[in-house]
Amino acid sequence: DRQSVASTTTGKDTMGTSDIGTFELGDDDDSRTVQQVYHASVPIPTASTVKFEYTAEAASHNSALLESVDFDLAKLIESNPGTTISYGSELRPWDQLFPLLRHHDDWNSFEEDLMNGIDYPFKEEVDEAERKRMLEANIARGNHKSALNPEDRHHVTKLMRSDVDLGYAIPVTIDCVRNLKEAEVYPIGLQSQLTIDAEGNVIPKKRATHDLSHNRTTGESVNQRVDMSEMPPAKYGHALSRFIHLIHHIRRRHPGKRILCNKFDIEKAYRRLHTRARIAAKCVAIWFFDDMWKGTAEESNQVGLILTRLPFGAAPAPPKFCTTSEIVFDLANDLLECDQWEPDKLPSPHAALLPPIERLAEDIPFGIAEEADVGLPDQCMGGVDGYIDDGACAVLDTDETKSMVARAAQAVVMALFLVFRPLAKGLEAIQRPDIASIRKMHAEGGLAEIVIFLGWLIDTRRLLIALPKDKWKVWSEQIKQCIASDSLPCKTIQTLVGRLNHVCYIIPDARHFMNELRAAEKAAQASDKFVSLTGRAKDDLRLWLDFLHSATEGISLNRIVFRKPTLHSYSDASEWGIGGFSPHTGVGWRYEFTESQHKTFTLNCKEFIAVVVDSTIQAKFDTSGCPYPCHLHWSDSSCTVGWLRKSNFEPNEQPVHDEVARFHARQMMEINACNYSQHLPGRENVITDCFSRDFHLSDDQLVTMLTSLDSSLCPSMIKIVPVPDEIICWISKLEQLAPERMESPKARSPSSLAAGISGWNSSNGPDTPTTPYWKTSIKLDDYACAVLSCMQKDEVTLGAVDPLSRSSRALRVRPSIMWQRPSSHIITRAQSPTDSEMYTATSDARQADTSESTHQENTNEPSNQ
């Protein structure tokens, strides 16, 4: 006699499911279906025969139920249709979701999970004998030490009891676990985390994890057997990067205007989705009824917990939940853009719970957005993005966008309401929390100019991203403890490396100061014991204290988004020298190695030194005046191109490379710069090839040789400056760091261009420069084309082939998944192809992004969970 209707939450008149109509994308009234789903009655799942009580009596009852169906969980679920253990019971029924979501790209996958539960694609199954052996071995082994600590056991008991009380886990006896069809047992662990209360205060929390990677060494665990290549792609991986690009884009198009943001959390996110019966049987945990047990635990005091929902610790869980959450966020995006949705007339059931808008004081200055080399549609004034269970919205706040601001306040929670089954409060058959975290909604759900998204504080007024103070305090204290310790356990160094890698997203150059710590982590993992930090590693940690301080003070978004380069420069190395040039500054330089340096450094090392020296020199002559310069370094060494982005040198084996990377990182951070790197064929790198080789020519001869190739070039375009003394001194110190091995001496050789000179004409006067005579065999047009290409490189667009280059290789573009949400439209008109175009590398003209699969040289990727 139970019947749930949406009016339980909305207070509106209801309508039958059969009244819901379908629509086509671009219909004039494409919000009609939203209104119909909003008002539709939703059946409440009834109570199943399963007892969800954390007692021995309930475990025995449920075990008897399973015994009656031959210990086949699938049969038990099938015998309880329309109940809380039925697949999809946390979502609206199919006949409401299909009319609303059928246009989404992921509908088919979502529909399969809704109707039949989430399945994992296994590469192979273990045979029955091996499964039983693993089962008994894991029962005997027990849980991880993190869960068994006397001071933490009660936390695990509380969390296990909660999973049972909410209907997520079925309690059974240990004998039932042994007989359960396809059963596998995996140990429980406990993680310490931070969360916030309703006032936004940071508080500690505990999370129980299910280690489905146990037995990883044999490859027999659930996670090792899953074929991840068959899983749907997890699109949320670059959510923070996309959200930052969205904010930067809005400010660039609307300088001096407010941008408001809010954030919502999905409560018990993974637990909202059912796994298929055969998967649930493979995800059994064992715990204890009495949280005060001591000594050896007895089976009579243990309970088996069959987790029928997505577990924390399953490799497929993030991409599988992504299928649902991405649909929610895409629906929220469409609601934000839907002019026909008026929240005051069709409000989210949570509207009354949302905090009021918070705007900063008028006297706080607006951060300036520098030009990016990627761009969203000009008309984009807001958007929604998300990462697993976190959804965030950003919107331009002006008089003209008042209606959009009103939609932004409720778009995410409205989308959650339309996809998940509304809360029926006292009519629910079992205790059930709201799909949106009410506690966090009170703290973060209101629109404001400052928001914390994915652990980072984003200040849209000043255009800053910062590490929250609470994390800075905890992480800094851990670093100080590590510096003071003689040795560290493996888990501590792993946690530290994970945290610092998180910071590397907003301070990319800090990656170059992770090598010593990663070496320590590798050593700790190899022995699974304690490890001692080297003196240099502790020095790096002291430097990291400064990095963390910078991170908590705030880093400009201009240093993180894909920027239009403000300075292009080129470098090259030969066995006997290095050189560089920038068409923006017109400055060139060259340095000839000493005999010992020539034999000490490898050629790749010389290329690396060259690009770093060039960056340092060009920065001194940069007159762009940009407070956040963006350098694009061109090199014909693919190794150097990669090392500028991320270095993983072994400090003891490659001390020179490691020091060069560190020097460059310090330089970039000192001038608040971001830097990209790009490869070009050696035959195109004519100018700096000459600078690095032709030491037999004077500076004037070198400039004349290059500028005589085309009438559009003149000597004033290139000014060769001496290398500063401090750089020469630094190169000498690098020589002292090098391992005691010498390269074989190499013969000097001129550049191929200089080799084509047969002589020089005589000057007819003091104002008439000498010019070279060329051999008839040299192809001057090819060299002229390469020099012109270098001088005009800032006119070349990303993703296009350089029209002045002989290479057919296109310049690498920025993968759009890192800066533009790959949304699938649900209720709004699909965008035209021109809406997903890119900016050129140097102007506001745009060019279609046709190469998403190419690798971005400055990848910033946040962690996936």
N, C-alpha and C positions, 0 to 999 in steps of 0.2 A: 504493500500500500504506500510505499515511499515513492515520491516523485519529486525530482529536483527541477527547478525552473530558474532561468537566468535572473528572474526578478528577485530571487533570494538575495542577490548581490546588487542588482541595478535599480530595483524598485520600479521597473517599467513593466508595461503590459507585455505578455509573452506571445509567441507565435509558434506554430508547429514547424517541425523540420521540413515537412513536405512543401511548405510555402516558400522555402529559400530558392531563389532563382540563380541561374548562372549568368555570366557576363563574358564579354570579350575585351581584351586589353584595348584601351582607347575609347571605350564606350563613354558617351557623354555623362552618364550617371553611373560611373564605375564604383561608387561607394554604396550603392543600393544593397549589395550583398553583405557588406559590413554591417549595415543597419539591421538586416534580417538575422544575421548570425548573432548579433548583439542581443536581440530580443528573443531569440529561440529558447525554448525550454530544453533543459539538459537532464537526461535521466541520471539518477544517483545510483552508483553501484551498490548492490546489497551486500550484506555480510556473507562471507564464505563459510564453509564448514571448518576451515582452519582456525585454531585458537591462537591469536596473537598476544600471548602472555609470556612473560619471562619467568616461567615456572616449570618444575619437573612434571607437574600434572599436564600442562599444555604440551610439553615435548612428547610425553607418552601418548596423548590423544592424537597429535599430528602424525606420530610414527605409525599408529594403528590405521589412520586414514591412508597413508602411503602403502602400508602392507596390504590393504584391501584392493589396491590397484597395482599389485606386483612391484611396489616401490618405483613406480614410473611417475615422475613429477608431471609429465605432459598429460597423462590421463587424469591426474588429480585436478589440474587446471581446467581441462576440458569438461570435467564433471561439475564445475562451478561457474557456468556462464553468467555474464552480467554482474559479476562480483568484483571485489577489490583486488583479487588475484588475477583477474582477466587481463589480457594484454591490452594496453592502451587506456586503462581505467583512469589515468591522470589527465588524459586529453579529452577534448570534445569528441563526440561521435563522428564517424566517417562521413555521414550524410550532411554534416554541417561543415566539416573541414574541406571536403572535396569541392563544393561550389566556390569556396573562398580561396583555396590554395592551389587549385589544379594547374594554374599557369606557371607556378614556380618550377625552376629547373630540377629541384630536388624532390618534387612531389612523389615520384615513383618509389624512391628509396624511403622517404618518410612514410608513405602508405604501407609499405612492406613491414616496417618496424612497428607501425601502429596496429596492424591487424595480426601479426604473427610473432611479435617480439623481436628483439635485436639478436642477430646471429653473428658469430665470428667465423670467418673463412679460415679453416685450418689447412696447413700444408699437408699434414698427415695426422692420423690418430695413433695414439699408443695402443698396443694390443692389450687385451683384457688382462693377461697375466701381469704385464708390466704396470698397468693401471692399479691393480690391487696391491702390488708391491709398493708403489709410490704412496698409495693411500695409507697403508699401515705404517710406512716409514715416517710420513708427515704427522700422523696422529701421535706416534711415539715421540717425535722430536719436539712437538709443542710450538709455542709462539716465540716471536723475537724478544730479545732482552728489553727492548724499549717499551714493550707492553707489560713485561713481567716485573718491572721495578716496583718494590713495595709502595713507594709514594705515588705511583702512577696507575696501579691496577684498578683503583676505583674509577678513574677516568674511562678506562676501557669498558668496565662493566656498565657505566652510565651510557656510553655510546652504543654498546650492543643492545642494552635494554631499549634504548630509543628506537633503534632499527626495528626491533620486534613490535614495540607499541604502535609504531606508525605503519605497520604492515609491510615493511620492506624485506624482512627476513623471517623465515619459518623456523621455529625452534623444534628440534627433533632429538631423539636419543642418539648416543654414539653407535649403538648397534644398528639403528636405522641408517646412519651415514654409511656404514660398511655395506649395507644391502642396497642402498640407493643406486639406481641405474645410472651409469657413467659418472659416479661421484668421484670428485677429487678434492683434497683438503690442502689449503695453503695457509701459512702462518700470518698472524696479525701483528702489525707494528703500530707505534704511536708517534705522531709528529706534533711538535709544538709550533703553533702559529700565532699570528696576531689578527685581531678583528676590531670592530668598533661597536660601541653601544649606541643607543638611540640619540644620545647627545653628541656623537662623533668622537668620544674619547676612545683611545686605543686600549684594548684589553686583551689579555692572553686567551688562547683557546687551544684545545686539543683535537686532533683528528686521527681517527683510527684508519689505518691503511691495510689493504689486503695484498700481500706480496705474491702476486701471480707470476712473478719472475723467479720464484724459488725453484731450485733445480736447474738454474740457467746454465750451469757448466755442462750438463748432459743434453741440453737443448730440449728437455721434455716438459718444461713448464708451459702453461697456457700462453703466456706472452711470447715465448720462443717458437711455439708451434703456429701462431697466427701468421697468416700471409698478409702483411700490411700493404703489399702492393694491390691487394684486392679491396682495400678499404677506401671509402670516399676521401677525397682530399680535404684536409682541415684548413679551411680558408681563413681562420681567425689568426693565423700565425703572425701576421703583420698588422694586427688591429691597432696597436698603439701608434705605429708609424703612419698609418692611414688617417687616424684621428688627428694627429699633429699636423699632417699635410692639409687636412680639411680646415683646421683653425687658421693655419698660416695663409691658406688661399683666401678665406673670408676677409682676413685683415688686409691682405695685399689689395683686394678689390674694393675694400671699404675702410680705408685708413681713418683712424680716429673714432671708430664706432665700436660699441660694446659687442662682445660675443658671450653669450650665456651657455652654460653647460649643466647637465645633470647626469646622474648615474643610478642605475638600478641593479640589484642582485636577484638572481633566481634562487629562491630558497630550496635547499635540498636538491640541487639541480640534477645530479646523476640519478638520484633515487626516484625521479619522476618517470623514468623510462624503464619498461620491463625488458628483461633479457629472455630469450627463448628458453624453454624448460631444460634442454640439453646443456645450455650454457650455464644456467643457474646451478645445475648439478655439479658443474666443474668448479664452482666458486663457493665451496663450503668453508666456513670458519668454525673453529671450536673455542669456546670460552667456558667460564665457570658461573654457576649460579650465585655462589657466595663470594663477595669481593673481599672477605676477610680471611680467606684460606691461607694456610701457612704450610711450609714444607712441601712434600710430594703431593701433587694433586691426584685425586682418584677419579676414575671414569664416572663413578656414581654422582660426582659433583659437577660433571661437565655437561655442556649442551652443544649440540651441533646446530649451526645457523646456516640455512640455505638462503643465500642472498638472491632474491628474484629480480633485483634491479641492478642498474649499472654500478659496478664496484669502483672505489678509488684504488687504483693500482693496476687496472687493466689497460694494456696498451691500446686496444681499440676504443676505449671509452671516450677520449677526447674527440676523435673524428666522428664517432657515431652520434654523440650528443650534439656535435657541430651541425649535423643534418637538421636537427630540430631548432637549435638556437639561431642558426643562420636564417631559417624561414621566419622566425620571430623578428629578427633585426631587419630583414628585408621588408616585412610587413610594416614595421614601425617607420622605416624610411618612406614607404609609400604613403602612410598616414600623414607623415610630416609634410609631404608635398601635395596632399590632397586638399584642394581649396574647398571641396564640398563637405569635408568633415568639420563640423563646428562643435568643439568640445563643450561649450556651454549648453548645447542642446542634446548632445550625445556624449556625456562624460564617462570617463573611466570610473569603475566602481571605487577606485582608490583616490579619486580627485580630492576628496575632502581631507585626506591624510597628507597631502603634499605640502611641504613647507613653502612659505611665500618666497618670491624672488628676492635675491640679495644682490645689490649692485654696489660696487666700490665707490669711494668718495670721488668727487669730480676732479680733485687736484692731483690724483694719481695719474702719471703720464701713460700714454698709450705706446706700446712697443711698435716699432716699424718693421714691417715684413719686407725683406730684401727680395729681389726677383728670383723666382724658382725656374728650373728648366723643365718642370712638369706642371700640368695645370688641370684643374677640374673645369667644368663648363662655367662660363662667365656668370650665368644666371644662378649658380649654386650658392645658396645663402644659408645652408644648414644640412645636417646629415646625421645618421645613426650608424654606429659601428659597435662591435662587441667581441668579447673574448670568452668563450665557453659560457659562464654564467653571469658575466658582467656586460651590461648594455649601457652605452653612453650616447648622449645627444648633444650636438652643438648647433647654435642658431644665431644669426645676426640679430641684434637688438636695436631696431630703429622704429620710428613712427610708422614707416611703410610696411614693417614686418610684424606688426602687433598680432595679427591672426596666426602667423607662423609660430611666433613665440608661444601663443596659447596652445597650439598643437604640439610643440616641442615639449611642453611641460608634461604631457600625458601620453605621447606617442608610444613609448616603450611599454608602459604598464597596460595601455589599451591593447597592444599587440599580444601581450601575455594573456590577457583576459580572453581574447578572441581565439587563441590556439589551445590553451589549457582549460580543463574543466573548471568552471567557477566553483568557488568554495561554498558548500551548502550549509556551513556552520553546524548547528545542532542536528541537522538531518543526516550528516555523514555516518556511515556504518562503522567507521573506525576513525580515531583521531587523525586529523590531516591539517598540516600548516598551509597558509596561503602561498600561492605560487611566487608572489613577490615578497622579498624580505621586508617586513614592516619595520623592523628595528633599523635596518640600514636606510630604508626609505625616509624615515624621520630625520636621519642625519645627512643624507646625500641626495635625496630625491628632488629637492627644490632647485630651480634654476639659479645659477650664480656664476660669477666671473672666475671663480676658482673651483676646481674639481679635482678629486683624486681618482685616477683611472689606472687600473692595473698596477697599483702600487706607486704611481708617480703623481706628484702634485703639479697640475697644469694651471698656470696663471694666464688667462687669456687677455687680461688688460696689459700686463707688461710683456707678454709673449715669452714667458719663461716656463721651463720644466725643472722641477726640483725633487730631490729626495726628501720625503717627509721627515720632520724632526725626530719622531720616535724611532724610525729606522736608522737614521744617522747616529743617534745615541747608542742603540744596541749594537750596530755594526762596528762603530768606532771602538766601543768597549771590547768587542771580540778581538779586533786587531791588536789592541794594547795587550790583551791577555796572551795572544799568540807571540807577540814580541818578547814578552817576559818569560815565556815557557821554554824549557829546555827541549821538550819534545811534544808532539801533538798526535792525538789519535786520528785514524783515517777519516772518521766521520766529521771531525772538526775541520780538517783541511778541505774536505769536500764541500761542506757548508760554506766556508769562507770563500772558496773559489766560485761557487755558485752565486753568492751575493755580489762579489766584485764584478763578475761577468755581467750581472744585471746593470751595474753602474756604467759599464763599457758602452751601453746603448746610447747614453746621453753624452759620454765623453769617449768617443771612439778611439782617440789616440792613446787612451789609458790601456788599451789592449796590449800595447808593447811592453807594459810593465807587469804582465801576468806570467811570463815564461818561467821565472824561478819558482813561482807558486805552483804552476802546473807540473813542473818537474817534481816538486815535493809531493803533489797529489798522486802522480804516477808511481812514485816510489812507495807511498803508503798503500796504494791499491795492490801493488805487486806482492807486498808482504802481509797486507791486511793487519798491520800492527802500527806502532808509533813511528813517527818520523821526526827528525830534527831539521829545523830550518837553517839554511846557510846564512852567513852574515849579510850577503847581498840580498837574500830574500827578506830579511828583517829590515834592511834599508829600504827596499821597495814598499814594505808595509808602512813604514814611516811616511813615505811619499804618498801612499794611498790615504793616509789620514788627511793630507791636504786635498787630495782629489774628492774625498767624501765631503769635506768642508765646502769645496766649490760646488759640488752637486746639491748640497742642501741650501746654498745661497741662491741657486738658480742658474740654469744654462739657457741661453737664447735658443728659441726654436730655429733661428736662422742657421745655427750650427748643425742642425739635425736633418732638416728637410733637404731634398735634392735641389741644389741651388744652381743657378746660372753662374758659371765660373767668372770671377772678376779678373782673373789673371791666368793666362795660358803660358806655359814654359816648356822648353825642350832641353833634354840633356843627352849626353852620349859619353862613352868611354872607349878608349883603345888600350892596348897593353901599356902604352907610355904616357897616357894623359887623359884628362877629363875636360868637358866643356859644357856650357849651357847658354841658352838664349831665350828671351821672351819678346814676342812681337808687341806686347802691351807696354812694356817699359822701354823697349829698344835696346836693352842692355845685354851684352854678351860677355863671357869670361872664359878663361882657359887656365888650366894648371898642369904643369909637366911633372910627372913623378920622378923622384930620385931613383937612382939605380936600385937601392934596396927596396923601396916601395914598389917598384916595378915587379920585383920578384916575390914580394911578400903577399900582395893582394891578388886573389883570383879575378878573372875578368868580370864575373857576375858581381863580385864584391865592389869592384871599381864602378860598375854601372850604378849600384846602390848608393855609393858615396857621391857619385856625380849628381844624382837627382836631389839628394838632400842638400848638398852644397848649393845647387842651383836655387832650390826653394829659399834658402837662407839669404842668398844675395838678392834675388828678385824681390823678396819682401821688403828689403831696405829701400828699393827704388820704386816701389808701388805707390802711385799717386792717385789711386782711385778714390781714396778717402772713405772707403766702406768700413764701418766699424766691425763687420764680420766678414772679412775677405774669404773668398773661395778660390782655391788654387786647383788648376787642372794640370797635372804633370804628364807629359808625353815622353815615352821611352821606347826604344826598340828592344828592350830586355823584358820578356814576359815575367821573369822572376822578380825584377824590380817592381813591375806593375802590381804584382800580388803582395810583395813585402810592404809596400806603402799602405796597403789596406789592413793587413793583419800579418804579424810575424809570429812564428812559433819556433824561434831559434833555441837550440840547446846552449845555454850560456857558457858551459865549459868547452864545448866543441866548436862553437861559432861565436866567440866573444866579440869579434869585430862587427859582424852583422847585427848582433844584439845591441851594441853600443850605438851604431848608426841609427837603428830604429828608435832607440830611446832619445837620441839627440833630436831627431826629426819630430818626435811626439812633443817634446818640450817646446820646440820652436813653434809648432802649430798652436799649442795651448797658450803660449805667451801672447800671441797676436790674435787670439780668439778666432782662429781660422778653421775652416773645414777643408779637406783636400780629397780630390779624386785622382785616379790614375788611369791612363789609357795607353794601349799599345799601338804603335805604328810600325810599318815595315822599315827595316834598316835603310833600304834604298831611298826612302822618303825623308830620312833624317839627315839631310845634306849639310845644313848649316852647322849643327853641333858635331857632326862627324868631322868636319874640317877643323873645328875648334879643338877637338880632342887629339888630332893627329899632326896638323901642319905647323909644328913648332919651328920649322925651318923658314917660315914666312913671318914677316913683321905684322903687327896689328893692322897697319894701313894696307899692306898687301892683301891680307886676308879679307878685309872688308871690301876692297876693290874687286878682288876675284869674285866674290859672291854677288855684289851689286851690279857687276858688269854683264850679268846674264840676261837682264831684261831692262828695257828702257824705262819701265815704271819704277825701277829701284834706284835709290841714290845712297851714297855713303852715309848720309846723316841718319839713315834709318837704323844703323847698327853702331852702337858705341861699346867698345870693348873696355872693360874696367879690370883693374888688378884684383886678385883674390885677397880678401882681408887677412891680415897677419894672424888673427885669432883662428881663422879657418885653417890656415897652413899649420899652425901649432896643433890644432885638433887632429889633422890628418897624421901628423907625426906621432901623436899619442895612440892613434889607432894602430899604427905600425908596431908599437910596443905591446899592444894587446894580442897581436896575431900569434897563433901557434907557431912553434919552431919548425916550420917547414917552408921551403922555398919553391916557388914556381920556376920552371925552366925559363931561362932568358929568351925573350922574343925579339926578333929583328924589328927595327923601326920601319914603318911604311907610311907614305903620305896618303891622304884621302884620294879616292878615285878621281875627284874633280881636280885636285892639285896635280895629280899625275898627268893630267891632260894638258898642262901648260908647257909650251915649248920655249917660252921666254917672255921678257917684259919689254915693252917699248920705252923709249927714253922720254923723260918729261921735257916739255918745251918751255916750262916756266914754273915759278914757285906755286902758282895756283892751278896747275894742270897735273893731275895724278897720273902715275904710270898705270898702264893697263896691260893685261896678259895677252900673249899670243897663244892661240889654241892649236893643238894638233888636229889634223883633219879627221882623225878617227873618232874623236869624242862627240857624243850626242848632247850638245849643249841644250837642246830643247827639253830633254828629260830632266836635266839638272835645274833649268830655269823653272819648270813646272813644279818641281819639289820645293824649291826655295819660295816661290810664290804661294804654294800651299801652306807652308809654315808661316809666312808673313800674314796670311789672310785666314788663319785657322779659326778665328773667332766668327767667321761667316758660315761655318759648316754646321749643319743640323745633326743632332743625335738621331740615330736610326737611319741615316742616309749615307750613301757612298759619296765620299769627297770628290766633287767633279774635277778637281785639279790633280787627283791622285791616280797613279797607275794601278793601285790596288782596287779590287772589286769588293772588298770587305766593308760592310757597313759599320759605322760607329755604334758601339753598344748603347742601348737605351736603358732607361730605368724600368724594371719590371713593374707593370701597372698595379699588380697586387700589393705592392709596397706603398703606394700613394693614392690609390683609388679603389674604393670598395667594389668588388666584383658582384654587384647586386643583381638579383633576378627579380624583375618587377612582378607584382602580384595583382595590384588593383589600379595602378596608374599607367598611363600611356608609355609605351617603350620609348626610350630616347633614340634620337637619330644617330647615325654613325659619327657625325661631327661632334657629338657631345662627349665622346671619349678620346678626343684628340689630345696630343701632347704639345707642349711649348717647344720651340727650337732651343738650341743651346744658348742663343744670344738675343732673342727678341721675343715679343709677345705673339708673334705669328705661331700657329700651331701646325703640328704634323701628326698624322695618325700613328699610333703605337702598334706596330705590326710584329714585334719581336719580344713577346712576354717571356719566352723561354730562355732568352739570353741571360747570362750571369752578370749581375751588377757588381761593379768593382768596389762599391762602398756599402756592401750589404750590412744592414743593421737589423739584427733580428732578435727580437726578444725571445725568452724561453717559452715553451709550449704549455706549461702547466704550472 
